[in-house]
Each structure stands twice: as structure tokens, then as C-alpha cells.
């Protein structure tokens, strides 16, 4: 699982990018993006994902939805 940024809520402040321990967050075309392949949700580093904690917009950084499997 990884974090995701709600594009329509992102104000491009870069708070999430600066504190990402895995450098999984980068500036995208419209908003910052999270690389799901490298994002660890800060497991074993912080009690909660650092990007979610640092974001000034409540609900902008959330856990990615788990894909449905059949």
C-alpha cells in the first residue's frame, strides 16, 4: 500500500516532499505525486505517514485504495 495525494485539494506547498524519508514524493504536472513503488507509509520510521502529518490541508494525503481482486 502507499499514500496518494488528492490532486484537487493539493495547494503545491511542498511540505510533503521535504519530509518524505524515501523521497517518494515529487512535483507532478498539477500537484505532487507519490511513487507507490517506493512509498512505505513511513513504516518503521514514524508512527504515522510523515506526508499526511505535514500536509496543511486535512484529507489531502490519504492511503491509496486497495484494488479489488476477484
Secondary structure by P-SEA (a helix, b strand, c coil): cbbbbcccccccccccccccccccccccccbbbbcccccccccccccccccccccccccccccccccccc
